[in-house]
Amino acid sequence: MTVLRNDNGFVMEIPTELRNKLKLKKGDTFLAEVTANQELLLKRIPDPFEECRGMWADREDMYDSRQYISDIRREWEGRSHV
């Protein structure tokens, strides 16, 4: 178990050993909850976009995803509005 101290204006630093074990990255977001026993629980909130990153990487019909999206937008702009 690791002991943390509330030192710097109520900022607690997570030690390197725990950051590495949890594979934490700068900018990770957490939910904090205080239990009935006055325990502080932290739960990492997953990045909703993480699973989308690189999802088109193996698409052979899309060499440039930005260009692909631009082309789709142009098609939509050219459609008649009912």
C-alpha angles and dihedrals in degrees: 000000000000124000117220124195127211098227118138110054094310093312116136118198117216107225119247092246092060094040090054093045091051093038090232120183131200108272096029111149126223140193113224124206132177113214127214087261091058092253120147113226121192122195122186114235110220119237104252091212096050094088090050096054110108094002091137095044094108097042108118093193091060114060093159113030093192091055090046091055092045090053092050091049091051090051091052093047089054095053119102115249116232 
